[in-house]
């Protein structure tokens, strides 16, 4: 009898958590929050070995595909509040967690221009240089401006903006850990009645030809861009949008809707619509947001059409706004989560355009001008792995 019992125990299948293949499938389904993998790694040594393995991390990214919104960069590098986290503890990532980009000149001021695919882009117009920076690892590419887009003492002063995008075309690639992947960088500089743009390819490590366009409007150096397909869109200082096609390397200007009152650059924000395939525009009108889309009419002519959805902000804020200052400014947009950042006298808020859910992300700095662009940073918090996970505020 005892022999039969021992024999049946020897043939018993291992417990699910003792089966590494099954355990890995379970851990893959943890939510893509910053605390998920650090918490799992703290359970025991075998779990830590699984979740810190590069192949597992690659599978984890591919399984979830869409990285979470960690927060927003704004202003100058090293400023007191250059990063605003949006997640609650234990997923909250403080600014001290990031490895600041290094500069050869201690007094240099690097200005944020945007984030995409886990990479941030910064510029120093006085040093004529752009940095493509991975905030989680501190790695950076320093790229000098092309000679034709550098300010000179005798010529007009140009204001610049830039955009970065991962160019990894491998099947199954998930954006986020893209620093070692091929990337493209678009630089747009504007002066008096002219805008010049140029495309940098990290594979060839060379700039392409400079493309110029005559316009009555100037480039806005403090407004973020939107990527739709192969085209990058920026707001112009007048009533227009600048479009740069990264495939054909051509520039064009799109006029804002005639009936949209975009009297201030902080009242308009280009958007992605139709699942990221179409160009939209959010326009602030008193305490409501009008949504426009660019589409073809029956003759195939592109134009703006107002969408049926208008978002009424009156009563959505839990905080009472001053009677004499109820202005709301559009100061940021995230393509991945389709949220827009609103700046008011009572603080900075994030609005999800589909659900119209709104929440506060920071107080307004009374000592500074609150017309400040917020650049969204989305990524899987996995690149730090063991070293960085020790710094997570884990409340197991």
Phi and psi in degrees as a GROMACS rama.xvg file:
@    title "Ramachandran Plot"
@    xaxis  label "Phi"
@    yaxis  label "Psi"
@TYPE xy
-67.0724  -36.2856  UNK-2
-63.7527  -40.8762  UNK-3
-64.5878  -38.8307  UNK-4
-66.6909  -42.0226  UNK-5
-64.6646  -39.6461  UNK-6
-65.3631  -40.6241  UNK-7
-67.929  -34.9782  UNK-8
-67.4386  -35.9194  UNK-9
-66.8383  -30.2734  UNK-10
-90.6086  -2.0625  UNK-11
-65.0553  137.869  UNK-12
-66.637  151.061  UNK-13
-64.7323  152.674  UNK-14
-60.5216  149.448  UNK-15
-52.9602  -39.8719  UNK-16
-77.764  -7.38776  UNK-17
-94.7085  -7.01822  UNK-18
-94.9812  108.262  UNK-19
-61.2737  -38.4181  UNK-20
-64.5866  -44.401  UNK-21
-69.0138  -38.9928  UNK-22
-62.6956  -40.4548  UNK-23
-63.3414  -38.6165  UNK-24
-65.7039  -34.7455  UNK-25
-68.6755  -45.3972  UNK-26
-66.8342  -28.7035  UNK-27
-60.5642  -27.506  UNK-28
-92.1217  8.35871  UNK-29
-64.0654  147.784  UNK-30
-62.5383  149.185  UNK-31
-79.37  42.2386  UNK-32
-89.2872  152.654  UNK-33
-56.5974  -28.8788  UNK-34
-87.3917  -10.7123  UNK-35
-61.3321  -56.5055  UNK-36
-70.3044  -39.506  UNK-37
-59.7009  -39.7031  UNK-38
-63.2496  -44.3051  UNK-39
-63.6766  -38.2125  UNK-40
-67.237  -21.9693  UNK-41
-84.5483  -6.9435  UNK-42
-69.9554  -51.7989  UNK-43
-164.576  169.69  UNK-44
-64.0363  -43.8219  UNK-45
-59.7119  -41.1955  UNK-46
-64.1973  -40.933  UNK-47
-61.761  -37.6212  UNK-48
-65.1049  -35.1366  UNK-49
-72.153  -52.6007  UNK-50
-74.3169  -15.3311  UNK-51
-96.192  -1.36785  UNK-52
-74.1621  130.132  UNK-53
-56.7717  -35.5584  UNK-54
-67.5181  -37.8322  UNK-55
-65.6047  -43.6218  UNK-56
-62.3154  -38.479  UNK-57
-63.6086  -42.7805  UNK-58
-65.9731  -36.6314  UNK-59
-61.4906  -43.2807  UNK-60
-64.2975  -46.2038  UNK-61
-65.9222  -33.1843  UNK-62
-66.5148  -43.2535  UNK-63
-89.577  -33.2761  UNK-64
64.6287  -43.899  UNK-65
-103.119  112.042  UNK-66
-74.3935  154.232  UNK-67
-78.0746  157.241  UNK-68
-80.5605  115.069  UNK-69
-87.4558  -31.7727  UNK-70
165.154  -161.591  UNK-71
-133.053  134.305  UNK-72
-89.5927  152.565  UNK-73
-160.09  151.033  UNK-74
74.5538  -138.411  UNK-75
-104.212  149.908  UNK-76
-64.0952  134.278  UNK-77
86.6715  -3.92095  UNK-78
-66.348  163.566  UNK-79
-57.1648  -41.2771  UNK-80
-125.838  61.4933  UNK-81
-83.7856  -11.5732  UNK-82
-136.134  132.414  UNK-83
-116.71  107.032  UNK-84
-72.6701  152.805  UNK-85
-119.274  -10.7754  UNK-86
-92.277  154.217  UNK-87
-86.2193  161.022  UNK-88
-61.5264  141.98  UNK-89
-91.895  13.2198  UNK-90
-94.0657  -0.625975  UNK-91
-72.0676  126.075  UNK-92
-105  109.072  UNK-93
-75.5989  162.423  UNK-94
-61.5788  -30.3687  UNK-95
-65.5403  -14.8734  UNK-96
-74.3679  -17.7722  UNK-97
-91.3187  145.821  UNK-98
-90.1872  108.622  UNK-99
-65.3147  144.402  UNK-100
-64.4896  146.688  UNK-101
-94.5593  145.417  UNK-102
-128.083  148.668  UNK-103
-76.6232  -16.8131  UNK-104
-117.868  113.435  UNK-105
-57.1991  -30.0604  UNK-106
-92.2198  5.27739  UNK-107
-63.7737  144.259  UNK-108
-115.559  112.268  UNK-109
-97.6926  126.376  UNK-110
-105.449  131.456  UNK-111
-67.8771  138.674  UNK-112
-122.474  -10.1512  UNK-113
153.531  169.801  UNK-114
-138.122  144.48  UNK-115
-163.98  139.418  UNK-116
57.7236  36.3591  UNK-117
80.2908  3.42823  UNK-118
-115.133  144.247  UNK-119
-110.354  150.479  UNK-120
-122.848  133.291  UNK-121
-130.87  155.616  UNK-122
-138.665  148.066  UNK-123
-126.492  101.245  UNK-124
-68.4553  -24.4134  UNK-125
-79.2759  -31.7671  UNK-126
-92.3484  -2.71795  UNK-127
54.4408  53.5493  UNK-128
-145.588  147.22  UNK-129
-119.622  142.901  UNK-130
-116.556  128.273  UNK-131
-100.823  117.763  UNK-132
-125.847  136.26  UNK-133
-97.6975  105.084  UNK-134
-61.7592  -28.9652  UNK-135
-80.0327  -29.0162  UNK-136
-109.515  -16.991  UNK-137
82.2391  -1.28084  UNK-138
-69.1637  148.975  UNK-139
-151.209  149.415  UNK-140
-109.813  123.379  UNK-141
-97.9992  120.588  UNK-142
-125.252  114.126  UNK-143
-67.6671  148.356  UNK-144
-58.404  150.592  UNK-145
-64.9186  147.512  UNK-146
-52.4465  -34.5962  UNK-147
-76.2129  -7.28529  UNK-148
-116.11  25.0196  UNK-149
-101.512  133.899  UNK-150
-65.2866  146.909  UNK-151
-127.738  159.993  UNK-152
-63.8944  -32.3377  UNK-153
-91.6537  -19.378  UNK-154
-92.9776  -178.374  UNK-155
-70.1659  151.595  UNK-156
-84.9247  123.388  UNK-157
-98.0233  145.156  UNK-158
-105.54  141.719  UNK-159
-124.816  154.507  UNK-160
-141.348  162.249  UNK-161
-151.629  161.819  UNK-162
-142.582  145.556  UNK-163
-124.565  145.152  UNK-164
-149.075  140.372  UNK-165
-68.918  137.589  UNK-166
-114.756  22.3859  UNK-167
-74.3069  115.528  UNK-168
-100.519  8.85577  UNK-169
-65.3306  141.314  UNK-170
-64.703  128.666  UNK-171
90.1036  -1.66767  UNK-172
-65.5254  132.884  UNK-173
-113.311  126.442  UNK-174
-68.0478  146.747  UNK-175
148.516  -63.5069  UNK-176
-96.5121  66.9976  UNK-177
-106.919  9.63242  UNK-178
-63.0659  -38.3887  UNK-179
-86.4568  -0.325246  UNK-180
-87.6991  159.658  UNK-181
-61.8038  144.208  UNK-182
-141.496  162.036  UNK-183
-120.906  144.872  UNK-184
-127.031  126.469  UNK-185
-109.008  126.65  UNK-186
-116.281  127.259  UNK-187
-125.064  124.805  UNK-188
-126.111  138.508  UNK-189
-129.499  142.08  UNK-190
-127.252  -143.544  UNK-191
-76.7599  111.851  UNK-192
61.9953  19.969  UNK-193
-152.802  141.826  UNK-194
-123.971  132.954  UNK-195
-117.964  141.288  UNK-196
-138.698  154.573  UNK-197
-151.834  148.017  UNK-198
-112.28  129.788  UNK-199
-104.318  134.282  UNK-200
-113.014  119.663  UNK-201
-69.2766  -23.1078  UNK-202
-68.9879  -47.298  UNK-203
-86.4796  -12.9804  UNK-204
54.4254  42.6545  UNK-205
-144.288  150.549  UNK-206
-83.9035  148.744  UNK-207
-84.8152  -164.151  UNK-208
-73.6972  148.03  UNK-209
-78.6423  129.04  UNK-210
-107.175  131.244  UNK-211
-118.839  153.906  UNK-212
-147.792  134.033  UNK-213
-83.6236  131.777  UNK-214
-154.619  153.321  UNK-215
-86.4403  -4.89883  UNK-216
-110.52  155.076  UNK-217
-107.175  162.894  UNK-218
-75.8543  141.845  UNK-219
-96.2215  113.609  UNK-220
-76.3307  -8.57639  UNK-221
-114.295  6.65858  UNK-222
-108.191  141.508  UNK-223
-77.7597  166.128  UNK-224
-107.03  166.802  UNK-225
-127.505  134.882  UNK-226
-104.672  123.033  UNK-227
-130.353  113.087  UNK-228
64.3688  -122.925  UNK-229
-100.991  8.10464  UNK-230
-112.049  135.879  UNK-231
-103.616  135.181  UNK-232
-119.826  134.112  UNK-233
-125.388  150.472  UNK-234
-74.7024  143.875  UNK-235
-101.928  162.735  UNK-236
-66.5053  -25.2077  UNK-237
-94.3243  -156.422  UNK-238
-89.7343  71.2161  UNK-239
-162.172  170.85  UNK-240
-128.97  133.99  UNK-241
-93.0267  132.575  UNK-242
-121.89  130.688  UNK-243
-124.665  120.039  UNK-244
-87.9472  116.775  UNK-245
-74.1852  -16.3021  UNK-246
-85.5945  -49.7104  UNK-247
-89.0725  -12.1298  UNK-248
54.2873  54.6424  UNK-249
-125.241  152.579  UNK-250
-111.424  147.601  UNK-251
-154.263  163.235  UNK-252
-118.195  134.813  UNK-253
-114.479  124.275  UNK-254
-73.0026  144.581  UNK-255
-68.3802  161.15  UNK-256
-55.6347  138.144  UNK-257
-61.1411  -38.7866  UNK-258
-87.5656  0.787649  UNK-259
-90.1283  130.062  UNK-260
-91.7394  75.8621  UNK-261
-91.5669  64.5287  UNK-262
-75.2556  -14.9942  UNK-263
-137.682  142.983  UNK-264
-64.2691  -20.1262  UNK-265
-85.1779  0.91006  UNK-266
-100.488  0.0719117  UNK-267
-129.265  148.908  UNK-268
-152.095  115.362  UNK-269
-61.5988  146.578  UNK-270
-135.856  163.976  UNK-271
-93.7631  136.85  UNK-272
-132.923  173.698  UNK-273
53.8099  47.718  UNK-274
68.9984  27.0128  UNK-275
89.625  8.15766  UNK-276
-102.598  -12.6507  UNK-277
-124.854  159.868  UNK-278
-94.9214  128.662  UNK-279
-123.728  173.726  UNK-280
-146.488  126.781  UNK-281
-97.7901  131.603  UNK-282
-125.595  125.133  UNK-283
-81.8861  126.829  UNK-284
-134.003  102.064  UNK-285
56.3822  -117.662  UNK-286
-110.508  38.361  UNK-287
-139.04  153.128  UNK-288
-112.845  116.319  UNK-289
-89.052  137.934  UNK-290
-112.263  127.733  UNK-291
-117.758  153.436  UNK-292
-133.036  146.94  UNK-293
-98.4042  120.068  UNK-294
-148.172  165.728  UNK-295
-86.8256  143.806  UNK-296
-88.6687  -170.605  UNK-297
-64.2299  -20.557  UNK-298
-94.8923  4.0221  UNK-299
82.1541  12.1748  UNK-300
-91.5528  127.475  UNK-301
-74.0916  140.072  UNK-302
-163.078  174.342  UNK-303
-92.2009  138.987  UNK-304
-131.771  130.105  UNK-305
-73.1794  130.951  UNK-306
-76.8011  157.727  UNK-307
-69.7902  -23.5432  UNK-308
-83.9383  122.402  UNK-309
-123.287  129.108  UNK-310
-94.8689  116.101  UNK-311
-89.013  120.231  UNK-312
-90.1534  -15.3229  UNK-313
-59.0823  122.792  UNK-314
86.827  -6.11049  UNK-315
-81.0091  -24.7307  UNK-316
-82.4146  130.42  UNK-317
-73.5911  -19.4379  UNK-318
-97.6196  140.449  UNK-319
-75.9495  130.054  UNK-320
-89.0123  146.903  UNK-321
-60.0163  142.062  UNK-322
-62.8243  -36.2838  UNK-323
-89.9684  1.38298  UNK-324
-150.518  81.4181  UNK-325
-106.596  27.599  UNK-326
-69.0441  141.657  UNK-327
-127.01  129.761  UNK-328
-115.571  142.188  UNK-329
-90.5018  110.805  UNK-330
-123.369  17.6534  UNK-331
172.438  159.765  UNK-332
-155.484  137.101  UNK-333
-111.461  120.031  UNK-334
-66.1631  -36.8666  UNK-335
-71.0322  -39.3422  UNK-336
-107.61  -3.33216  UNK-337
55.3765  48.4786  UNK-338
-113.949  149.789  UNK-339
-120.116  144.197  UNK-340
-99.1589  130.779  UNK-341
-113.384  132.236  UNK-342
-113.586  129.443  UNK-343
-136.245  176.472  UNK-344
-67.9041  -19.4364  UNK-345
-103.108  6.8071  UNK-346
136.529  -178.727  UNK-347
-107.635  134.691  UNK-348
-128.474  158.628  UNK-349
-116.612  131.529  UNK-350
-119.993  123.136  UNK-351
-84.26  120.221  UNK-352
-69.97  -31.8963  UNK-353
-75.585  -51.4075  UNK-354
-85.793  -15.2071  UNK-355
58.4163  22.7331  UNK-356
-72.2446  138.136  UNK-357
-130.26  140.625  UNK-358
-149.215  153.626  UNK-359
-86.4359  136.194  UNK-360
-112.212  -22.4875  UNK-361
-166.412  159.797  UNK-362
-78.9262  158.817  UNK-363
-79.4516  133.736  UNK-364
-78.9582  109.85  UNK-365
-67.7672  -18.3493  UNK-366
-91.2854  -1.83351  UNK-367
-131.73  158.638  UNK-368
-66.9712  126.773  UNK-369
-87.9478  8.2831  UNK-370
-83.177  73.8535  UNK-371
-125.127  130.052  UNK-372
-72.469  137.891  UNK-373
-107.729  122.403  UNK-374
-104.071  115.794  UNK-375
-69.5385  141.539  UNK-376
-122.762  111.156  UNK-377
-112.639  137.149  UNK-378
-171.644  159.118  UNK-379
-83.1811  127.191  UNK-380
-83.5159  74.7083  UNK-381
-128.684  -18.1682  UNK-382
-68.72  -25.0727  UNK-383
-73.5919  -32.6562  UNK-384
48.0457  -134.035  UNK-385
-59.254  -46.8011  UNK-386
-62.8774  -45.2506  UNK-387
-77.0555  -30.532  UNK-388
-64.423  -27.0296  UNK-389
-64.8117  -20.192  UNK-390
-94.4997  -2.48237  UNK-391
-72.8671  144.285  UNK-392
-84.6303  82.1696  UNK-393
-88.1062  124.791  UNK-394
-115.091  80.3938  UNK-395
